[in-house]
Amino acid sequence: MALIVQKYGGTSVGSVERIQAVAQRIYKTVKAGNSLVVVVSAMGKTTDGLVKLANEISPNPNRREMDMLLSTGEQVTIALLSMALQELGQPAISMTGAQVGIVTEAEYSRARILHIETTRISRHINAGKVVVVAGFQGISSAGEMEITTLGRGGSDTSAVAIAAALKANFCEIYTDVPGILTTDPRLVAEAQLMDNITCNEMLELASLGAKVLHPRAVEIARNYGVPLVVRSSWTDAPGTWVTSAKPQGRSLINLEIARPVDNVEFDTDQAKVALLRVPDKPGVAARLFGEISRQKVDVDLIIQSVHEGNSNDIAFTVTTPILKRAEAVAAAIAPALRNQSNPKSDEAEVMVEHNIAKVSIAGAGMIGRPGVAAKMFATLAEAGVNIQMISTSEVKVSCVVDAAECDRAVSALCTAFEIEVGDSPCTNSSLPNFPPVRGVALDLNQARLAIRQLPDRPGMAAKLFGLLAKHNISVDMIIQSQRCRVIDGVPRRDIAFTVSRIDGESAKEMLTQVAAELGWGEVVLDSAIAKVSIVGAGMVGQPGVAAKMFEALAEHQINIQMIATSEIKISCVVAQEQGVKALQAIHAAFELAGSEKFVVPA
């Protein structure tokens, strides 16, 4: 007999008929000999309707009262579903987040779960009842006993957290698609269903806007080893399993706010090749990395900075043994990238840097926790370590530093994040059983900020991203330009990063206010961007993956404005109006389409 946690989203319980269908599915699962906890969302568009009501009362409603209001939506569903189960003769009890014992931070509208009191819920399970829980909500740990909500995707988070606390055999997420698809079926009807996906891959796709699972739910599954399966509410298809490595024994206290960093990694066997001032036009990255791929040069990190005038900088890192080959490829292709009317110009200048190292912090939920990257940068600054390149993802933040400073950087990071110092270098081994690319994601809800002429010295990234973290603004891609200018005796670089579009204006205003005081130049905001990304645990050690992505964009005359990579993700910023076309082109290039067309129910 298995203990199963099931979660049903708003569309799955959007009407009386659908609630009755869900009750039948639950009844069948119990009759097969399983114990069940069911977490549900509010019916259909109930939450949207409640928000609309609040906005008719107040243009800026109080957050405490909003949590009080929004928590009622799920309470309607749990009562109706419990009644439907009782009509089938199945004992059931409905419970709010507070009654279940979901204890959270005292933070309205975006609370994180601290722990779950399982005594009461276990008692009802042992009595043979199906426990129907209101998702998306909890109660503050302070004596006030305030109702809190968990924010977007909160029911997913509730379900996986309850599964972790109860040590359930697995957690099933029922939704309106048959599982996890290679991309959004609303944009590519032939998106293919995956049988399984790793937690790290799912974390990246979820943070990139794939709406099937919320990143916080995947974080908990990864950290506590909860087997997770995503299935359709409308069929009995097996769905997609999200798999994770066996977790190190984690405490269930401070469930969502416990240590976000599991490991500090390093790699001293690295070198950097940069092409400065390459033309800002479609096809440039495709030509460069196409040739790199043909020469079987395996590239680690790739960055393309925000354009300046009509040119960009592109830099990449390689392992030291293949540096000569990488340098030769860059030198050979550079002339073809220059303005042919003035071939002796300083365009496409090749710059090579030896003696660099990559230091990384690894964990889960890096992007969703603004303070993690900021703490890394501050730690390196305090240790006097200057950052040359930055790569961010949901599972890792990496910085390229001078090799002579690597030991100091690793020691400082281990102390700051309370990690035992070991000499475990970065593991870049590919996963041969995985295809290079599992999914393609499009994020149309980002804005880009660029800060011109940032002083190039330790501590500047710490100050910048510390300020953003203090204002709870999450940063995604971070790119430093490779070209350096000396102004008034101070070396300076540009830095660009992406944030959620709703944070764009406030971030620009806040950074502009401190620019003069901190010696920065102009702060520039661009909200008309899209970010398209590929994710795959098998892309490590596959030189042609980046080239294929860039070539797909070049064939459709889509200009790449920024590039950032991690071990399992490559992201490109393009113009907003070209975002959907970019996703479709890349999905086709990697032949991810299946024969079946998926139609998402209304």
N, C-alpha and C positions, 0 to 999 in steps of 0.2 A: 504494500500500500504506500502510495506517495503523498507527500504534502505538497500541494501546488498552490501558487499564488497566480491568479488571473487578473488581467486589467482590461477593461473595456472603455474605449474612447467615446466621445460625444456622439459621433455618427452611429456607433454600434448600439447606443441606447436612446436614439433620437425620437422614438415614438413608442406608444404602448405595445404595438405589434413587435417592434424590435426588442423591447425589454422582455417580452414573452419568449421570443426566439433565443435570447441570451439565457433566460431561465432554463429552457429546454436543454441547451448545451451544458450548462452547469449540472443539471439533474443527471444527465447522461454520464458526465465525468465522475460524479459521486457514486452512481450505481456501479461504475467500473471498479469501485473499491478505494477511491482516493479521498483524502481530506482536502477541503478547499477554503481559501480566503479569496474574496473577490473585491477588487478595487475598481471603482467606477468614476467617470467624469460626469459633469452636468449634461443634461439632455441637449443634443443638437447645438443650437445657437443660444442656449439659455444665458451663458456668461456674457455674450455680446449684448443681449437684451438688457441685462443688469447694468452693464457699463453705460449703455445708452440712457437708461433711467437716471443713473447717477449724474451724468453730464447734463441732463435736463434740469437737475436741481442745482448743480454747481459746476462751473467750468474747471475748477481745480479741487475735486473732492478730497476730504481728509483720508489719509491712507489707512488709518485704523478702521474708519467706518466702511471703507471699500472692502477690506478683508472681511468685516462682519457681513456685508452684503453679499460678496461673491461666494462665501462659504455656504450660502443657502442653496446654491444651484445643485451641488452634489448631494445635499441632504434629501432633496426631492427624489433623486434617482435611487439612492440606497433604500428608501422606504418602499418605493414602488417595486424594485427588484426583489426585496425580501417578501413582499406580499405575493408576487408572482411565483416565487419558489414555494411559499407556504400553500398556495393553491394547488401546486403539483404534489403536495404531501411531503415536501422536503423541509425539515426544520431549518430555519434561517433567522439571523438577527442582524439588524442594521446598526452601524456604529459610526459616529463622527470621528474625525481625526483625534479630537480631545479624548473621547471615550476609549479609543484604541490605546491611547498613551503615546501618540507621536509628539515628542517634545522638541521644540525648535528654539532657535535664537529669537529674541524679542525684536524682530525686524519685519515690519509690515511689508507685504506684497512680494518679498523675495527672501523669505526665511530659509535657512538651511537646517536640516534635521540634526539634532544633537544625539538623541537616543530614542529607543522605542521600548516602552514598558509592555512586556509580552504576557504578563500573568493573566490578565482578563481575557485576552484573545485566545490564549492557549486553553483556558478553561472551557470556553464555548466550543472550540474545535474538538476537545476531548469528549464533550457531550454530544458530538455527532452533528453539530450545527454548521451550516455554511455561514461564515462571517462576512457580511457585505460592508465594505469600508468606504467612506467618503474620501476620495483622493484629493490631492492638491492643498491639503490643509493640515494644521497641527495646532499646538497650544504652546505658548511661551513658557520657558522654564522658570521665569521669575514668579513670585508669589501672586502676581496680578492675574495669572491664568488667562492671558489675552489670546483670542483667536488669531492665528496667523495663516497666510497662504504662502505657497512655495514658489510662486511665479510660473511663467510659461512652461508647459510640459510637466507640471507638478504631479499629475496623477501617475505618470511613468515613474517619477522619482519615488512617490509613496509606495508603489507596488514593489519595486526592486529593493527598497529599504526594508519593507516588511519581510520580504523573502530572505534578506540577509539576516535580519534579527531572529527570525524563526528557524533559520537554517533549512529552508524549504528545499525540496529536491530540484525544483526549477520554477522559473517565473515565465508565464505566457502573456505576451502583449497582443491583444486583439485589436485590429485596426481595419481601415477600409481598403488596404492593399494586401496582396497575398503573401507579403514578406518584405524583405529588403531587396530593392531592385538596383540595377546598375546606374540608374539615374531617375529623375522625376518623370513618371509616366504621363504627366500632363504636358510635358515638353517633348518627350520621345515616346510615342505609343508602343514601340517595340522594345522598350527597356526590358532587360532580362532578369529573371528571378535568380537570386543566389541561394544555394543550399546552406552555406555557412559563411561566416565572416569573423575575423578576429576582433576582439574588443578594441584594440588600438585602431584598426581600420574603421570600425564603426564610430569610435570617438571622433576621428577626423571628419568623417562624412556628416555626422550629427552636428558638429560645430560649424560645418560649412553650409548648413541650412537644410540638410535632408531631414524632413519633418517626421519621419517614422518613429524615431526615438529621440528623447531629449538627452543632450550630453551628460547632464547630471545623473541620469538613470544609468547610463553606460559606465560612468565613473564608478558608481557604487558596485555594479556587477563586476567590473574589473578588479576593484580593490578587495572585494570579499568573495570572489570566485563563484558568483551566482550564475548558473546556466540560464541563458535567456533565449526565448524563441519568439519570433514575431510571426503572427498568423492572421489570416483573414477572418473577419466575423461572419462572412457569408458562405464559406466553404469549409470542407474538412481537409484541405490541402496541408501538407506538413510544415510549410513556412520556412523561415530562415533561422538557423541557430547562430547565436553570437557567443563565441568561445573565448575563454580567458585562461591564462596560465594559473596553476595552483597558487593561491595567494599566500604571502607570509602572514603568520597569525596577527591579525589586526584586532584591536579592541573595538567593540561596538559602541563604546562611549565616544562622544564627539564624532559621530558616524560620518557626517559630511564635512567637518572642518578639521579632521585629524590630518596629520602630516601629508602634504600634497606631493612631496618629493621622496621617491624611493631610493634613488641612487645618484651618485655623481660619477660621470664617465669622462674619459679623456682620450685623445689620440694625438701623439706627437709626430706621427709619420705623415705630415701634411705639408703641402705647398700651395700657393695661390697664384693663379694666372688671371690678369685683368686686361680687358681691352677698353681703353678710355676713348670717349668721344666717338662712338660708333653712330651712324645715321639713325635717326628715330623714324623708322619706316617698316612696313610689313616685310618679313622674310629674313631680316638680319640674324636673329637668333636661330632660325631654321638652318641657314647656311653654315653658321659657325658650329652648331651642335650636330648637324648632319655630317659634317666632315669629321668632327671628333668621334662620332659613332662609327663611321666607316674605318677609322684608324684604331678602333677597339680601345679607346681611352675611356676608362670608367671615372665619371665625375661624381663628387660627393655633393657639396653645397653649390647652388647656383644663385646669384642675385643679379638683378638688373635694376639700377636705381631710377628714380624719377627723372624725367627728361629735363634738360637745361638747354634752352634754345632749341636747336634741331638735332640734338645728340643725347645719347645715354652712355652710361658705363655698364659693362657686363663683366662680372668676375665669377670664377669658379675655383673650387679646391679639388686637388687630386692627391693621391698618395705619392710620396717622394720617388719611388722606383719608376713611375711612369711620367714624371715631370718633364723630362727631355722631350718625350713624344708629344705631350700636351703643348709645350712651348713651341715646338716645331709646327704643329697644326695651326696654332694661333698666328704665328709669324707668317705662315704661308697664305692664310686667308685674309689677313689684315689689308694687303694692297687692294684686294677686290672690294673691300668695304669703304675705301676712300673715294672722295670726289675725284673722278677721273680727269676733270679739267684742271685740277691742282693736286697731282699725286704726291707732292712733297709736303703737303699740309700736315698738321699735327693730329689729323683724324686717325682713329683706330690704332692708337699707340699701344704697344704690348708692354705690360709691366708684370714682372715675375717677382714673387717674394718667397724666399726660402725661410726655413726656421720659424714656422708658425705651428700652432697647436690648436686643436678644437677641444673645448671643455663644455660639458653638457650637464644639465640637471634633467632627470627622467622621472616621470610620474604620471598623473592623470589630471585633466582639467586645467591645464596651464593657462589657456586663453580665457576661460570663464572665471579665473581668479586673478584679477589685475595685480594683486600684490606680489605674486610669485616671481614673475620676470623682474619686476622692480627691485625686489629683494636681492635677486642674483646680481643685477647691475650695481646696486649699492655695495654689495659685498666685494665685488671685484674692484670698485672704486676705492674702498677703504684699504684694500690690499695694494693699491697703487698699480693696478693692472688696466691697461688701455684696451678697449674693445675695437677690433678691426672689422668684423662682420658679425651679423646677428641672424640666426634662423629660429623661427618660432613655430611650434605646432601644439596640438592638444596634449601630446605625450612627451614632448622634449623641447627645451630651449637650449640652443647651442651658441657659443661665442667663439670666434677665432681671435686668438691672442698671440703675442710673441712667445715662441717656444721656451725662451729663458724664464718666462713668468708662469709657465704651466703648473709647476709644483706648488707655487705660492697660491695660484688661483684655486687649484683643487683642494688644498688644505683649508683655505678660507671658506669655500663653499660647503665642504663637509662639516665644518664647525657651525656655520650659519644654519644649515638645514638638518643638523643633528644626525649626520650619516657617518658611520664608521669609516675611517680612511682605509681603503683597500686599493690595491693597484689593479683594478679591473678597467682596462681601456675600453673605449667605445667598441661595441660589437656590431660590425657592419656586414655580417654574413647574411646572404640572401636566403629566402625560404623557397627551396626548389619546388615544393608542391603547390605553391601559390602562383597564379598568373600575375604578370607584372602590374596590371591595372585591374582593380576590382570595380571601381565606381567613378563616376564623373559628377561633380556637384557645381551648382551655380548659386552665387550669393549676390542678389541685387540690392541688398540692404546695407551696403557699406559706403563709407566716404573716405577720401584720402587727405591726410594733412601732410604738408611738406614744410620743414623749417630750414630756411636757407642760412648758410654760414654759421653753423654751430661750431664753437671751439672744439678742436680735436684733442681732448685731453681726458684723463680718467675722471669720472664723476659726472660727465655731462648727460650720458644716457640714464644714469641713476636719478639725477635731478628731474629730467624730463618725464620719465616713466613713473617715478615716485609721485610726481604731481598728479598725473593721470589716475594712478591707483588710489590716491587720497580722495579723488572725486568719483571713485568707483567706475571709472571708464576702462572697459576692456579693450586691449589692443590686439590686433591680429598680425598682419604682416609688418615687419620692420626692416627697412632697407637703408643702409648708409652708402652714400656715394663713394666711389673709390678715388676720384680725383680730389686733390687737396690744394687749397689756395692759401697763401700767406697774406693776411691783411693786417696792417699795423703790427707786424711782427708775430701775429698769432696764426698758426695753421688752422684752417677751418674746412669743414665738410658740410654737405647737405644731408639731412636725414628725413625719410618719409615713412609713414605708417598708416595703416587703415584702422578705422573704428566703425562701430555701428553708426548708420546714418543719423539716427536720432540724437547721437552724442556729438555729431560733427560741429555744429555751430557753437555749442557751449564749450567744447574742447578748444576750438580756435580762439574764442573770446578769452578763455582762461590763460592760454599760452601766450597770446598777444600781450596781455597785461604784464607778464613777467619777462617778456623778451628783452627789453632794454636792460633791466636789472641783471639778467643772467648773460647778457652779451650775445643774444641770438639775433639773427636777421629776420626777414619777413616770414610770417606764418601764412601759408596758402592752403585754402580748402577747395577740394573738388568733390562734389557729391554725385557727379554724372559718371560713375564708374561701375563696373561689374567685375567680380572675381570668379574665375572659372578654375577648377582644380581637378586633378586626378589623384586617386588614392590607391595604394596597393603595397602589401607587405613584401611582394616578390620583385619590386623594382630595383632593390639593391643589387648591384653587380650586373645590371642590364643597361649597357651604355646607350642603347637606341631609344629608350623610353622618352626622355626629354625631347630629343630630336623629332620623334614622331608627333608629339603634341605641338611643338612649334611649327612643324611643316603643315599640319592640318589647319592651323590658324593662318599661315602665310598663303595657302592655296585659296582661302576665302577672303584674302586681302584684309585680314583683321590685324591691326597693329597692337603689339604687346607694349604696354606702358610700364609695367613692373613685373619682375619674376622673383619668386622666393621658393626655396625648396627645403624639405626635411628628408629624413631617410625614407619615409613612406608617402610623401605628398609633394606634388609640384603645383604651384598656384601662379596664375597670370592675371594681372589687372588689364582689362580692356575697356573700351568705351561702353557705356551702359546700353546704348541701342544695339550693340553687337553681341551682347551677353548670351542671348538664347541661341543665336547662330553659332557662336563659339562652342557652346556646350554640345550642340547637335553635331558639329563638325568633328569634335574630338571623340565623341561617343562612337561615331561611324568609323573614324580612323583606327580605333582599337578593336573594331569588330565586336562590340559588346551587345549588339542587338540580337534578340531572339526571334523566333517565328511567330510567337503569340503576341497579340496586342492586349494590353491591360487597360480597362476602362475603370476609372475611379468612380464609385457610386456617388450620387448627389447627396 
